[in-house]
């Protein structure tokens, strides 16, 4: 299987190396920062093909990817805490090891890596929970950890309202009832989303003239829809209070 047969932007099949007929992006328009895993690389014993960067925040980098077994697009989040670690990549290397700057950074990095894996295991237990993007896999590689999720295609509530105007009360409930139930279930497991907003509720499967009928809540960091902003909350009701405030913000 040749990597060039897939668009590194949308992961749709390509019949040539030029402009993608699905998303319209030319291959030469995709570039990698020195610390990003180069697009076209593979992870987890060749199971996942890495595409362009979807977003990058303080704790990680998220790439679009392709599951080369199932041939479906996925989102791959790499634990890469800004300011603690570094890496310089190029396509001639077979390993893209993440390296802490100092011994003190290594202690913090290892602690954060453990937390990342613990929370990934909790999220994976929700499987096909309505309203949450599914976690497909997580693994360790390059001295870091990776979380593989479904790749969500669609637009956010914010985008939908810009195009179509305010929701009716019934439509608002149709959109939010699954994310609300999902948040309640997560709170029971001691997790708080921390970033509930109109940008993070994704509507799929609709056109301009149709009501949205597929809704997923995702967590983001900066411009990525798949960054991990879940946080463990051992006690107290801060999570419920925060979520109630955030949902009020969405509805208003």
GUROMAR-99484 format. One record per atom (N, C-alpha, C, CB): residue in one letter; x, y, z negated. Coordinates in steps of 0.02 Angstrom, whole numbers, padded with zeros to 5 digits, always signed. Glycine has a CB too. Example, Ala and Ser with C-alpha at 12.3 -4.5 7.8 and 13.67 -1.06 7.14 Angstrom:
! GUROMAR-99484
A+00660-00284-00390;A+00615-00225-00390;A+00660-00165-00390;A+00565-00224-00452;S+00642-00112-00354;S+00684-00053-00357;S+00645+00002-00394;S+00704-00030-00286;
! end
This chain:
! GUROMAR-99484
X+00042-00060+00000;X+00000+00000+00000;X+00044+00062+00000;X-00047+00000-00061;X+00031+00108+00048;X+00072+00167+00054;X+00039+00226+00020;X+00086+00183+00128;X+00077+00261-00022;X+00049+00317-00058;X+00023+00372-00013;X+00101+00345-00105;X+00054+00380+00046;X+00035+00435+00090;X-00035+00427+00118;X+00085+00441+00147;X-00065+00370+00108;X-00133+00359+00132;X-00186+00388+00085;X-00146+00286+00142;X-00164+00420+00032;X-00210+00451-00015;X-00193+00524-00026;X-00210+00413-00082;X-00244+00565-00026;X-00233+00637-00038;X-00213+00647-00110;X-00296+00678-00021;X-00159+00683-00122;X-00135+00695-00190;X-00176+00748-00227;X-00062+00716-00188;X-00225+00777-00193;X-00269+00826-00224;X-00335+00796-00246;X-00282+00883-00175;X-00365+00753-00204;X-00431+00725-00221;X-00431+00649-00225;X-00481+00747-00170;X-00376+00617-00205;X-00367+00544-00207;X-00415+00507-00160;X-00378+00520-00278;X-00437+00542-00108;X-00476+00508-00056;X-00428+00479-00004;X-00527+00557-00024;X-00449+00426+00031;X-00405+00396+00081;X-00388+00445+00138;X-00438+00333+00111;X-00327+00439+00164;X-00304+00481+00219;X-00283+00436+00277;X-00246+00526+00198;X-00296+00459+00337;X-00273+00423+00396;X-00210+00453+00425;X-00328+00422+00449;X-00189+00512+00398;X-00128+00544+00420;X-00100+00587+00365;X-00140+00585+00484;X-00042+00619+00377;X-00008+00656+00324;X-00024+00730+00322;X+00065+00647+00331;X-00071+00752+00362;X-00086+00824+00366;X-00141+00845+00317;X-00107+00842+00436;X-00185+00890+00340;X-00238+00917+00298;X-00290+00863+00283;X-00271+00977+00333;X-00311+00860+00219;X-00360+00810+00198;X-00429+00828+00226;X-00362+00805+00120;X-00463+00782+00260;X-00529+00797+00286;X-00583+00800+00232;X-00548+00745+00337;X-00567+00776+00172;X-00616+00775+00117;X-00615+00839+00077;X-00603+00716+00072;X-00555+00863+00058;X-00551+00923+00016;X-00521+00983+00052;X-00509+00908-00045;X-00491+00971+00111;X-00465+01025+00152;X-00397+01050+00132;X-00512+01080+00149;X-00364+01017+00085;X-00298+01040+00063;X-00243+01006+00104;X-00288+01025-00011;X-00195+01047+00127;X-00138+01020+00163;X-00087+00991+00114;X-00105+01075+00206;X-00056+00936+00132;X-00010+00901+00088;X+00047+00946+00065;X+00019+00840+00122;X+00072+00990+00108;X+00129+01032+00091;X+00111+01086+00040;X+00158+01063+00153;X+00047+01095+00026;X+00026+01147-00022;X+00033+01123-00094;X-00046+01167-00008;X+00044+01058-00105;X+00049+01031-00172;X+00123+01031-00193;X+00019+00960-00176;X+00138+01064-00248;X+00207+01066-00273;X+00207+01048-00347;X+00239+01136-00263;X+00265+01027-00372;X+00272+01005-00441;X+00320+01050-00478;X+00296+00932-00444;X+00304+01068-00540;X+00351+01102-00584;X+00404+01051-00606;X+00315+01133-00646;X+00464+01075-00626;X+00518+01028-00644;X+00500+00979-00699;X+00578+01067-00664;X+00455+00998-00745;X+00439+00953-00800;X+00378+00910-00786;X+00428+00993-00863;X+00347+00917-00728;X+00290+00876-00709;X+00313+00811-00676;X+00243+00915-00662;X+00277+00757-00687;X+00290+00696-00650;X+00274+00709-00576;X+00249+00636-00678;X+00320+00696-00530;X+00308+00712-00460;X+00248+00674-00432;X+00370+00694-00418;X+00207+00709-00392;X+00150+00676-00362;X+00175+00621-00315;X+00105+00727-00323;X+00139+00566-00314;X+00161+00508-00276;X+00196+00456-00319;X+00205+00529-00221;X+00212+00474-00381;X+00244+00426-00428;X+00191+00377-00453;X+00278+00464-00487;X+00216+00323-00484;X+00171+00273-00512;X+00186+00263-00586;X+00177+00206-00473;X+00134+00246-00624;X+00140+00234-00695;X+00110+00166-00712;X+00105+00289-00736;X+00128+00141-00771;X+00101+00079-00800;X+00109+00020-00752;X+00026+00089-00817;X+00173+00006-00736;X+00191-00051-00694;X+00158-00046-00625;X+00170-00116-00727;X+00152+00016-00600;X+00125+00025-00533;X+00049+00025-00529;X+00150-00027-00489;X+00015+00024-00585;X-00059+00022-00584;X-00090+00089-00563;X-00085+00003-00652;X-00058+00145-00583;X-00087+00211-00570;X-00042+00253-00526;X-00101+00247-00636;X-00071+00281-00474;X-00037+00329-00430;X-00050+00399-00458;X-00062+00323-00356;X+00002+00439-00465;X-00004+00506-00494;X-00012+00558-00439;X+00058+00522-00538;X-00062+00601-00446;X-00074+00655-00398;X-00055+00723-00428;X-00146+00655-00376;X-00091+00774-00407;X-00076+00842-00428;X-00093+00853-00501;X-00113+00893-00385;X-00067+00906-00531;X-00083+00925-00600;X-00151+00959-00601;X-00029+00971-00630;X-00196+00934-00643;X-00261+00965-00653;X-00257+01023-00701;X-00312+00913-00678;X-00215+01017-00750;X-00209+01070-00801;X-00154+01053-00850;X-00275+01080-00837;X-00134+01103-00887;X-00080+01095-00936;X-00093+01141-00994;X-00011+01110-00904;X-00087+01114-01055;X-00097+01154-01114;X-00041+01144-01164;X-00164+01138-01146;X-00054+01163-01226;X-00003+01160-01277;X+00018+01090-01296;X-00026+01195-01337;X-00025+01041-01284;X-00010+00973-01307;X-00004+00922-01251;X-00063+00951-01354;X-00015+00941-01190;X-00010+00890-01138;X-00019+00916-01068;X-00059+00838-01152;X-00009+00870-01021;X-00017+00882-00949;X-00067+00830-00923;X+00051+00878-00911;X-00115+00853-00884;X-00164+00808-00855;X-00159+00807-00780;X-00235+00828-00877;X-00155+00746-00752;X-00148+00736-00680;X-00210+00701-00653;X-00084+00695-00665;X-00227+00715-00591;X-00273+00670-00557;X-00233+00609-00537;X-00308+00705-00495;X-00266+00551-00540;X-00231+00490-00522;X-00277+00442-00485;X-00204+00456-00585;X-00249+00387-00463;X-00287+00336-00429;X-00271+00269-00461;X-00272+00335-00353;X-00323+00233-00482;X-00315+00164-00505;X-00307+00122-00442;X-00377+00141-00548;X-00247+00095-00432;X-00231+00059-00371;X-00260-00011-00368;X-00156+00055-00363;X-00290-00033-00424;X-00326-00097-00423;X-00399-00086-00404;X-00321-00131-00492;X-00431-00039-00437;X-00502-00026-00424;X-00513+00025-00369;X-00535-00002-00487;X-00460+00061-00350;X-00463+00114-00299;X-00515+00167-00317;X-00480+00084-00232;X-00511+00190-00379;X-00554+00245-00402;X-00510+00300-00431;X-00606+00220-00454;X-00532+00362-00425;X-00496+00419-00453;X-00503+00420-00528;X-00521+00486-00423;X-00449+00437-00562;X-00449+00442-00635;X-00413+00506-00655;X-00415+00379-00668;X-00420+00525-00718;X-00381+00579-00746;X-00331+00549-00795;X-00427+00633-00782;X-00269+00567-00789;X-00216+00539-00831;X-00187+00595-00873;X-00160+00505-00787;X-00196+00590-00939;X-00167+00641-00983;X-00103+00614-01015;X-00217+00662-01038;X-00051+00654-01010;X+00014+00637-01039;X+00025+00681-01101;X+00072+00647-00987;X+00044+00649-01156;X+00060+00687-01216;X+00128+00721-01205;X+00062+00641-01280;X+00126+00788-01202;X+00187+00826-01187;X+00180+00894-01223;X+00196+00837-01108;X+00193+00894-01289;X+00183+00955-01328;X+00233+01010-01311;X+00188+00940-01402;X+00208+01065-01288;X+00249+01121-01266;X+00290+01148-01325;X+00205+01177-01236;X+00355+01158-01314;X+00399+01184-01365;X+00434+01131-01406;X+00361+01227-01410;X+00411+01068-01402;X+00443+01014-01439;X+00485+00969-01394;X+00390+00972-01474;X+00467+00964-01330;X+00500+00916-01286;X+00516+00949-01219;X+00456+00854-01275;X+00559+00915-01180;X+00577+00939-01114;X+00587+00880-01068;X+00640+00984-01117;X+00590+00894-01004;X+00603+00843-00953;X+00615+00878-00887;X+00542+00792-00948;X+00661+00852-00848;X+00672+00877-00781;X+00664+00819-00733;X+00743+00910-00774;X+00616+00824-00689;X+00599+00769-00644;X+00619+00783-00572;X+00525+00754-00647;X+00630+00729-00536;X+00635+00732-00463;X+00616+00663-00437;X+00707+00754-00439;X+00600+00659-00374;X+00573+00598-00345;X+00626+00542-00337;X+00542+00612-00279;X+00689+00557-00352;X+00740+00506-00346;X+00747+00464-00410;X+00807+00538-00329;X+00713+00486-00463;X+00720+00451-00527;X+00664+00400-00536;X+00718+00501-00585;X+00681+00346-00570;X+00631+00294-00584;X+00600+00302-00652;X+00663+00225-00578;X+00629+00345-00695;X+00602+00357-00761;X+00595+00432-00773;X+00648+00325-00815;X+00541+00450-00806;X+00528+00520-00820;X+00522+00530-00896;X+00462+00545-00784;X+00576+00512-00929;X+00577+00511-01002;X+00566+00580-01032;X+00644+00483-01027;X+00524+00582-01083;X+00511+00643-01121;X+00560+00645-01179;X+00436+00644-01148;X+00596+00702-01187;X+00649+00707-01236;X+00637+00766-01284;X+00717+00717-01201;X+00633+00752-01349;X+00626+00807-01398;X+00688+00852-01398;X+00613+00779-01468;X+00678+00916-01412;X+00734+00964-01413;X+00782+00951-01471;X+00708+01035-01418;X+00756+00937-01531;X+00797+00931-01591;X+00773+00872-01633;X+00795+00996-01633;X+00812+00851-01683;X+00788+00798-01728;X+00723+00817-01762;X+00841+00782-01781;X+00715+00881-01781;X+00654+00903-01812;X+00595+00898-01763;X+00662+00976-01838;X+00608+00916-01701;X+00557+00910-01649;X+00536+00838-01639;X+00582+00940-01583;X+00584+00792-01644;X+00569+00722-01635;X+00521+00696-01689;X+00634+00680-01636;X+00531+00719-01751;X+00487+00698-01806;X+00415+00721-01791;X+00511+00727-01874;X+00407+00784-01772;X+00341+00811-01756;X+00311+00777-01695;X+00344+00886-01745;X+00353+00763-01646;X+00330+00731-01585;X+00304+00661-01599;X+00386+00728-01533;X+00341+00622-01638;X+00320+00554-01654;X+00255+00554-01695;X+00375+00517-01693;X+00249+00602-01740;X+00187+00607-01780;X+00128+00623-01735;X+00195+00661-01835;X+00138+00671-01689;X+00084+00689-01643;X+00067+00632-01596;X+00104+00749-01604;X+00117+00594-01576;X+00105+00537-01531;X+00062+00484-01566;X+00172+00505-01509;X+00075+00472-01630;X+00034+00425-01667;X-00038+00449-01672;X+00064+00414-01738;X-00047+00513-01686;X-00114+00541-01691;X-00150+00536-01624;X-00112+00614-01714;X-00114+00549-01570;X-00142+00545-01502;X-00169+00475-01489;X-00090+00565-01450;X-00130+00425-01506;X-00151+00356-01494;X-00210+00336-01538;X-00093+00308-01506;X-00209+00359-01601;X-00265+00343-01647;X-00330+00371-01620;X-00251+00371-01717;X-00329+00433-01598;X-00389+00465-01573;X-00411+00434-01507;X-00379+00540-01565;X-00362+00413-01465;X-00379+00379-01402;X-00415+00314-01417;X-00316+00367-01360;X-00393+00278-01467;X-00426+00215-01485;X-00497+00227-01509;X-00386+00178-01540;X-00507+00280-01547;X-00575+00296-01570;X-00620+00313-01511;X-00573+00354-01620;X-00595+00356-01466;X-00635+00376-01408;X-00651+00317-01363;X-00599+00430-01369;X-00604+00269-01358;X-00615+00212-01314;X-00672+00168-01339;X-00551+00170-01308;X-00688+00172-01404;X-00742+00132-01432;X-00810+00155-01409;X-00738+00133-01507;X-00814+00217-01383;X-00878+00242-01361;X-00896+00218-01291;X-00878+00318-01363;X-00847+00192-01254;X-00860+00159-01190;X-00904+00198-01144;X-00890+00093-01202;X-00966+00173-01134;X-01012+00204-01087;X-01061+00251-01123;X-01051+00151-01050;X-01042+00278-01180;X-01084+00326-01216;X-01107+00382-01170;X-01046+00355-01277;X-01173+00392-01166;X-01199+00446-01124;X-01174+00513-01149;X-01276+00445-01122;X-01150+00555-01104;X-01130+00622-01122;X-01056+00631-01134;X-01167+00642-01182;X-01016+00576-01134;X-00945+00580-01146;X-00908+00548-01087;X-00925+00546-01213;X-00855+00580-01065;X-00814+00550-01012;X-00781+00487-01039;X-00760+00600-00988;X-00786+00433-01001;X-00762+00368-01024;X-00686+00364-01025;X-00790+00312-00980;X-00660+00336-01079;X-00589+00320-01084;X-00578+00251-01055;X-00564+00325-01158;X-00535+00245-01005;X-00524+00181-00972;X-00465+00142-01000;X-00514+00192-00898;X-00412+00178-01019;X-00351+00144-01042;X-00306+00194-01077;X-00314+00110-00983;X-00260+00168-01116;X-00206+00209-01142;X-00144+00165-01149;X-00225+00242-01211;X-00086+00194-01138;X-00025+00155-01137;X+00034+00199-01154;X-00014+00120-01069;X+00091+00168-01170;X+00152+00203-01186;X+00202+00194-01129;X+00182+00178-01253;X+00235+00248-01110;X+00285+00247-01057;X+00325+00312-01060;X+00251+00237-00986;X+00386+00310-01036;X+00429+00370-01035;X+00438+00401-01104;X+00400+00422-00987;X+00436+00359-01156;X+00440+00382-01226;X+00384+00428-01244;X+00507+00416-01238;X+00328+00425-01208;X+00269+00464-01225;X+00208+00418-01222;X+00260+00525-01178;X+00149+00446-01226;X+00087+00407-01222;X+00041+00439-01171;X+00053+00402-01292;X-00003+00397-01142;X-00047+00419-01088;X-00118+00395-01102;X-00022+00392-01020;X-00165+00438-01084;X-00236+00423-01091;X-00267+00427-01021;X-00271+00472-01141;X-00300+00373-01001;X-00332+00370-00934;X-00407+00374-00943;X-00311+00305-00896;X-00438+00423-00909;X-00510+00434-00914;X-00541+00435-00845;X-00525+00500-00951;X-00607+00429-00843;X-00642+00440-00779;X-00627+00510-00755;X-00718+00428-00787;X-00619+00518-00690;X-00612+00585-00661;X-00681+00612-00646;X-00567+00583-00597;X-00698+00669-00674;X-00764+00698-00667;X-00766+00747-00608;X-00786+00734-00732;X-00805+00731-00559;X-00817+00777-00504;X-00882+00814-00516;X-00818+00740-00435;X-00883+00878-00503;X-00944+00916-00514;X-00928+00986-00538;X-00990+00882-00563;X-00979+01022-00558;X-00970+01090-00582;X-00992+01098-00654;X-01008+01138-00538;X-00968+01149-00687;X-00985+01161-00756;X-01051+01198-00763;X-00930+01201-00791;X-01079+01199-00823;X-01138+01239-00837;X-01126+01312-00817;X-01157+01235-00912;X-01067+01337-00833;X-01050+01406-00817;X-01056+01418-00742;X-00979+01423-00841;X-01028+01373-00701;X-01032+01380-00629;X-01104+01376-00604;X-00990+01326-00595;X-01142+01329-00632;X-01212+01320-00610;X-01254+01382-00623;X-01243+01259-00646;X-01245+01411-00683;X-01284+01471-00700;X-01266+01530-00655;X-01274+01490-00774;X-01202+01535-00638;X-01181+01589-00593;X-01216+01583-00525;X-01105+01587-00583;X-01226+01522-00502;X-01257+01512-00437;X-01333+01515-00439;X-01236+01445-00409;X-01363+01489-00494;X-01435+01477-00495;X-01473+01518-00547;X-01448+01406-00507;X-01438+01553-00591;X-01471+01591-00643;X-01485+01549-00705;X-01536+01620-00617;X-01519+01578-00756;X-01531+01543-00820;X-01572+01479-00811;X-01566+01590-00869;X-01561+01433-00857;X-01601+01371-00859;X-01668+01384-00891;X-01563+01316-00896;X-01717+01344-00871;X-01780+01341-00908;X-01768+01303-00973;X-01837+01308-00866;X-01811+01313-01025;X-01802+01275-01087;X-01799+01200-01076;X-01858+01292-01136;X-01842+01173-01033;X-01842+01101-01021;X-01778+01079-00987;X-01902+01082-00978;X-01755+01118-00939;X-01693+01100-00905;X-01634+01104-00952;X-01683+01146-00845;X-01635+01153-00996;X-01582+01159-01046;X-01579+01097-01090;X-01592+01223-01089;X-01636+01073-01111;X-01638+01013-01153;X-01615+00952-01113;X-01709+01001-01180;X-01635+00948-01050;X-01614+00892-01008;X-01538+00889-01003;X-01644+00897-00938;X-01506+00947-01003;X-01433+00950-00997;X-01399+00933-01062;X-01412+01018-00973;X-01425+00960-01118;X-01388+00958-01180;X-01403+00899-01226;X-01400+01020-01218;X-01458+00862-01214;X-01476+00813-01265;X-01425+00756-01270;X-01544+00784-01249;X-01396+00734-01213;X-01345+00681-01217;X-01280+00706-01249;X-01331+00654-01148;X-01254+00764-01230;X-01195+00789-01265;X-01206+00799-01340;X-01173+00854-01234;X-01266+00823-01360;X-01280+00832-01431;X-01277+00766-01468;X-01349+00866-01441;X-01309+00715-01440;X-01308+00649-01471;X-01237+00621-01475;X-01353+00600-01433;X-01199+00632-01422;X-01130+00609-01421;X-01089+00643-01476;X-01098+00621-01353;X-01099+00708-01484;X-01062+00745-01536;X-01080+00719-01605;X-01077+00820-01531;X-01143+00705-01617;X-01164+00678-01682;X-01130+00611-01695;X-01240+00671-01685;X-01127+00569-01644;X-01094+00504-01652;X-01019+00513-01668;X-01103+00460-01589;X-00988+00560-01633;X-00917+00573-01645;X-00904+00599-01715;X-00890+00622-01593;X-00949+00642-01740;X-00941+00668-01808;X-00945+00613-01859;X-00995+00721-01822;X-00986+00562-01844;X-00990+00505-01890;X-00924+00467-01893;X-01046+00458-01868;X-00883+00472-01841;X-00817+00440-01839;X-00761+00486-01863;X-00802+00415-01769;X-00780+00547-01884;X-00729+00593-01910;X-00693+00633-01857;X-00680+00555-01949;X-00723+00640-01797;X-00692+00679-01744;X-00732+00743-01731;X-00687+00637-01680;X-00695+00797-01718;X-00725+00861-01701;X-00700+00881-01632;X-00708+00916-01754;X-00745+00904-01589;X-00725+00921-01520;X-00680+00982-01517;X-00786+00932-01478;X-00698+01035-01553;X-00660+01097-01558;X-00665+01145-01499;X-00588+01081-01569;X-00695+01124-01444;X-00697+01168-01386;X-00760+01158-01345;X-00635+01157-01341;X-00818+01157-01379;X-00882+01152-01344;X-00898+01219-01312;X-00939+01129-01393;X-00906+01220-01247;X-00920+01283-01212;X-00952+01269-01145;X-00854+01324-01203;X-00980+01319-01111;X-01010+01308-01045;X-00961+01281-00993;X-01040+01373-01019;X-00896+01290-01004;X-00847+01263-00958;X-00838+01188-00966;X-00780+01297-00968;X-00858+01161-01024;X-00842+01092-01041;X-00900+01043-01034;X-00817+01089-01110;X-00958+01067-01012;X-01014+01023-00997;X-01021+01021-00922;X-01081+01046-01033;X-01007+00964-00892;X-01002+00957-00820;X-01066+00926-00792;X-00941+00915-00800;X-01093+00959-00741;X-01153+00936-00707;X-01133+00905-00641;X-01204+00995-00697;X-01158+00846-00627;X-01140+00811-00565;X-01203+00787-00530;X-01092+00752-00579;X-01195+00768-00467;X-01250+00737-00431;X-01308+00784-00417;X-01276+00680-00470;X-01294+00847-00402;X-01348+00892-00385;X-01327+00938-00328;X-01370+00933-00446;X-01376+00967-00295;X-01362+01017-00244;X-01389+01083-00270;X-01394+00999-00176;X-01382+01135-00230;X-01406+01201-00250;X-01481+01200-00266;X-01392+01253-00196;X-01518+01158-00230;X-01591+01159-00236;X-01617+01109-00288;X-01622+01144-00170;X-01574+01068-00315;X-01597+01015-00361;X-01580+01032-00433;X-01565+00949-00342;X-01619+01003-00477;X-01602+01008-00548;X-01545+00960-00564;X-01663+00992-00593;X-01500+00978-00610;X-01445+00933-00628;X-01471+00871-00661;X-01395+00968-00674;X-01443+00813-00643;X-01468+00752-00674;X-01412+00705-00697;X-01513+00715-00625;X-01351+00729-00694;X-01295+00690-00721;X-01251+00738-00760;X-01254+00653-00664;X-01246+00727-00826;X-01212+00776-00868;X-01160+00740-00912;X-01263+00814-00913;X-01100+00767-00914;X-01046+00740-00956;X-01013+00796-00994;X-00994+00702-00913;X-00997+00783-01056;X-00959+00831-01097;X-00886+00810-01094;X-00985+00833-01170;X-00844+00857-01076;X-00772+00843-01073;X-00737+00892-01119;X-00745+00848-01001;X-00674+00876-01135;X-00635+00923-01175;X-00579+00950-01132;X-00607+00889-01239;X-00566+01014-01137;X-00519+01046-01092;X-00469+01087-01131;X-00555+01088-01041;X-00414+01104-01096;X-00364+01148-01123;X-00339+01189-01065;X-00305+01109-01158;X-00351+01254-01067;X-00338+01298-01010;X-00382+01277-00952;X-00264+01296-00990;X-00355+01259-00893;X-00396+01248-00835;X-00410+01175-00821;X-00364+01279-00775;X-00394+01131-00866;X-00405+01060-00853;X-00469+01037-00886;X-00347+01018-00878;X-00508+00996-00850;X-00569+00969-00878;X-00558+00907-00920;X-00618+00955-00823;X-00498+00884-00925;X-00485+00819-00955;X-00432+00821-01009;X-00465+00770-00902;X-00419+00880-01037;X-00371+00884-01090;X-00403+00863-01156;X-00341+00955-01095;X-00362+00838-01202;X-00388+00809-01263;X-00388+00861-01319;X-00347+00748-01283;X-00447+00888-01336;X-00452+00936-01390;X-00488+00906-01450;X-00488+00998-01367;X-00495+00840-01451;X-00527+00809-01510;X-00480+00814-01569;X-00544+00734-01495;X-00509+00823-01627;X-00468+00829-01688;X-00502+00789-01744;X-00460+00903-01709;X-00462+00752-01782;X-00488+00716-01839;X-00506+00763-01895;X-00437+00664-01863;X-00563+00751-01926;X-00586+00792-01981;X-00605+00745-02037;X-00646+00838-01959;X-00565+00743-02089;X-00573+00692-02141;X-00636+00702-02183;X-00513+00691-02185;X-00654+00765-02197;X-00711+00775-02242;X-00741+00844-02230;X-00689+00768-02316;X-00798+00855-02262;X-00830+00920-02255;X-00875+00923-02194;X-00778+00975-02252;X-00910+00980-02186;X-00958+00986-02130;X-00936+01037-02079;X-01027+01004-02157;X-00871+01052-02076;X-00847+01102-02031;X-00863+01084-01959;X-00773+01111-02040;X-00859+01020-01942;X-00872+00999-01874;X-00943+01013-01854;X-00857+00926-01866;X-00992+00995-01896;X-01061+01007-01880;X-01076+01082-01875;X-01106+00976-01933;X-01046+01122-01920;X-01057+01194-01918;X-01028+01223-01854;X-01025+01227-01979;X-00968+01202-01836;X-00936+01228-01776;X-00976+01209-01715;X-00864+01200-01770;X-00999+01146-01711;X-01035+01124-01652;X-01102+01160-01645;X-01046+01049-01654;X-01137+01169-01701;X-01200+01205-01699;X-01190+01276-01672;X-01232+01208-01769;X-01137+01308-01694;X-01122+01376-01670;X-01106+01375-01596;X-01063+01407-01709;X-01067+01326-01574;X-01048+01323-01503;X-01107+01308-01459;X-00994+01269-01492;X-01152+01263-01481;X-01211+01247-01440;X-01258+01306-01437;X-01247+01186-01470;X-01263+01344-01490;X-01303+01406-01489;X-01274+01454-01437;X-01305+01439-01559;X-01209+01457-01433;X-01176+01499-01384;X-01193+01477-01313;X-01099+01498-01394;X-01194+01412-01302;X-01212+01386-01235;X-01283+01404-01218;X-01201+01310-01230;X-01329+01392-01265;X-01401+01402-01251;X-01416+01475-01240;X-01444+01374-01309;X-01384+01519-01279;X-01397+01591-01273;X-01367+01619-01210;X-01370+01628-01333;
! end
